[in-house]
Amino acid sequence: MLAQAAEAYAAAARQRPATYPLINAATLAFLGGASQRAAQLATETLDLLDSGAHEPETRYWLGATRAEALLLLGRETEARVALRAAVAGTPDAWEDHAVTLRQFRLILAEQHRADDWLDAFRPPPAIHFAGPIGIDASDARLEASIEAAAAAIRPGTATGALAAGFDIVAAEILHRHGAQLHLILPGAVADFVDASVRPYGADWLARFERLMSDAAIVETIDEQSGLSAGAIVLAEEMALGLAVRVARARDADMVMLRMKGAGPDRSSAGDSRLRTVEVVGGVVAPPVTPVRLGPPERPCALVGCGSETTAVLAQRAGTGTHLLPSGAFAIVEGLAEAACIATALFDTDNTAPVVLDYGLAGSDGSMDTSRLDALLRLPSPGYPLATRSAALALDALNTSFKTVIAGESASLGTSFEFFSLWRVTPPDR
């Protein structure tokens, strides 16, 4: 199959002078055991690059392609120089770098060569930060501890919320050390500020506003009941999942930044492989005015299906199955369990729509199903769909599923970002 794929790429390269199919043909031929054919294609790639008579490509990919061709030809020293130049020219193209590094590791393994020199090119770590609210605004010990951690980690991204206290202090320092800020707030900005920032003083509010303007990504969970304990848990799971996803896409380390002695960490329970860095300090000061959170809520999953698989859903979910105009749904407390049910429904009939959502269930157990109903009305794409919140929460929980971007929908009242849901454990899908 590798040989067939190599020749398909080679045929594509003959249709037009493009470096992308040609270098892929070379690498696939090499991995398939055709070393002489690989050397021929790699040499053709270098000749095409030197001629300049190829289709346009980004500066990084031209440099990475040259490095890959040199590596296939056994010219490792020259490959290192070429890769270093390519990375230096586009230092922030982390996802692109990750693709190259994975490719190079495959080649080096086949050549029985060490790949530790590639570690110098790995993208910086992704950090998820979370800690107690109400830290004293002038806690020098905490600031010094976070400064030391940030200098050691050298983060690329920092994901979390921005409550007055640990969150804001950590976000400021991590951003100062070069991290992009990815923020997920557990409510509308005004509701979050009123509950988690303003009661602790005007200085915290000014710092919050500066960080919001500096953030690369800001997302909010805008539930009808306003800020609630359930929304805080949901936002933390989504933020951790986003950090895990960024780390995975960039082939980078994933680090959780926490305050020592701040209590049990809910988010770390799902993945013991995640590295935790603890910092010291923090004197918690209670707010001047206590803030009441919204009514009791808890994060729950919604699994939905078309009418073709309603009977299977009822069998798996029991009496908790409810009808929708477009099919049926069930509220499931565990997201991993809901993912298993979604996959079982897909296994039963992969032409029927299967969707997964994640949100807040009220104290009476009810959830808003309007988004789920809209998703079920879409033509079935041939795989289960998960909303962004469900996909990120699955990543955070490190279930036996992984999620990958499948595309974006047109507007459905709200814009949905769709993800396909894949089972990692055999049988692979």
DAPE-V399838 format. One record per run of one state. SS is the DSSP state (hx for helix, st for strand, lp for the rest). FROM is the first residue (numbers start at 0). LEN is the number of residues. If there is no record, write none. Layout:
# DAPE-V399838
ss->SS from->FROM len->LEN
ss->SS from->FROM len->LEN
This chain:
# DAPE-V399838
ss->lp from->0 len->1
ss->hx from->1 len->14
ss->lp from->15 len->3
ss->hx from->18 len->13
ss->lp from->31 len->3
ss->hx from->34 len->17
ss->lp from->51 len->7
ss->hx from->58 len->14
ss->lp from->72 len->3
ss->hx from->75 len->14
ss->lp from->89 len->4
ss->hx from->93 len->17
ss->lp from->110 len->5
ss->hx from->115 len->6
ss->lp from->121 len->4
ss->st from->125 len->4
ss->lp from->129 len->3
ss->st from->132 len->1
ss->lp from->133 len->1
ss->st from->134 len->1
ss->lp from->135 len->4
ss->hx from->139 len->14
ss->lp from->153 len->3
ss->st from->156 len->4
ss->lp from->160 len->4
ss->st from->164 len->1
ss->hx from->165 len->11
ss->lp from->176 len->3
ss->st from->179 len->6
ss->lp from->185 len->3
ss->hx from->188 len->8
ss->lp from->196 len->1
ss->hx from->197 len->3
ss->lp from->200 len->1
ss->hx from->201 len->13
ss->lp from->214 len->2
ss->st from->216 len->4
ss->lp from->220 len->8
ss->hx from->228 len->22
ss->lp from->250 len->3
ss->st from->253 len->6
ss->lp from->259 len->6
ss->hx from->265 len->5
ss->lp from->270 len->4
ss->st from->274 len->5
ss->lp from->279 len->4
ss->st from->283 len->1
ss->lp from->284 len->13
ss->st from->297 len->8
ss->lp from->305 len->1
ss->hx from->306 len->14
ss->st from->320 len->4
ss->lp from->324 len->2
ss->st from->326 len->6
ss->lp from->332 len->2
ss->hx from->334 len->14
ss->lp from->348 len->5
ss->st from->353 len->8
ss->lp from->361 len->8
ss->hx from->369 len->7
ss->lp from->376 len->8
ss->st from->384 len->2
ss->lp from->386 len->1
ss->hx from->387 len->10
ss->lp from->397 len->3
ss->st from->400 len->8
ss->lp from->408 len->8
ss->st from->416 len->7
ss->lp from->423 len->6
